[in-house]
Amino acid sequence: MTVVGVTGLNSFLGAPGMGIVRALRLSGDRDLRIVGMDYSPFSDGLFSGSLDKAYVIPHPRRRRRFLERLKEINKVEKIDVIIPSLDEEVVLLSEMRDSIESLGIRCLIPESRCVSRVRDKASQIEFMRESGIPHPKSMIVTASSNLDEITRDMRFPVLIKCEDGAFPAFNEEELRILMRRLGRKKFVVQEYLKGDEYSICILAHPEGRIYGYVIQKKLGQSDIGSTLIGVVVERRDVLEISRDFVEKLGWIGPMELEFIGMRELYLTDVNLRFPAWVSLTAAAGVNLPYAVVQIALGRKYEIGRQRTGLAIVRAVEDLYVDIFDIFKYK
């Protein structure tokens, strides 16, 4: 029996945890025991029926309590591999990797010095500049920056990016209001490009080598940028830029890169974990979550090639539970 811990089970908020669970189930491996963990007892994944056991855990911002809770769960479950679903968890687990592995838990993530190079939107832009990765014109600004300089160097509309997401601003006043409402110390202001949008789901191993991937073209998106409809395609330029990015970074583990453009593509966003549409990788013949489990445990696993033309259509499913069941998770 292999016990796999999966976090981030709130599909409504775009977390990829249930996509990871779905992919693991699609592997057909009956010796998998999947233990789900989330921060809210209201997360839909807790009631999906796809988990063997579920727990509520502290947010990774509560660093010490997060580790204590993981120790408590591990005493009961004896977790073999954990797959984090949120960027903040990847940052935390990379910093605490020795402590996590001392519990007997394996995780396929890079060292913290690698993660720190791309841990937030500003550091990602800095890395792309240093590495010569094609990306939209961008400025790193702070809450106290002179907006006159920004508006002089960039045309509206622009995107303002931080850890809360990406938000369009069509004039200086909207930009000012967004920065004040978001309340972050640092932002990326980026030119707004039009074109076809693509994303690639990657598993890198060993350092800087893409072990497996699936590329999708986005055909429909939600208001927060999550893919609602997408189709698996081959794009050599997406793969070449992604390989360059991953090799120069020396990444290990899951990652998603997002692109936009027509004749020329630009890297627009980096996520340090699997995307919400990760179950498409399993359906397309490249089961990346299952590959994480096998590689983390030191097992040989032959990854397949993606099946193009396969489309994903995201759906919303209503769940009906007894109100007392919501509060049974501890």
Secondary structure, 3 states (H helix, E strand, C coil): CEEEEEECCCHHHCCCHHHHHHHHHHCCCCCEEEEEEECCCCCHHHHCCCCCEEEECCCCCCHHHHHHHHHHHHHHHCCCEEECCCHHHHHHHHHCHHHHHCCCCECCCCCHHHHCCCCCHHHHHHHHHHHCCCCCCEEEEECCCCHHHHHHHCCCCEEEEECCEEEEECCHHHHHHHHHHHCCCEEEEEECCCCEEEEEEEEECCCCCEEEEEEEEEEEECCCCCEEEEEECCCHHHHHHHHHHHHHHCCCEEEEEEEEECCCEEEEEEECCCCCCCHHHHHCCCCHHHHHHHHHCCCCCCCCCCCCCCEEECCCCCCCCCHHHHHCCC
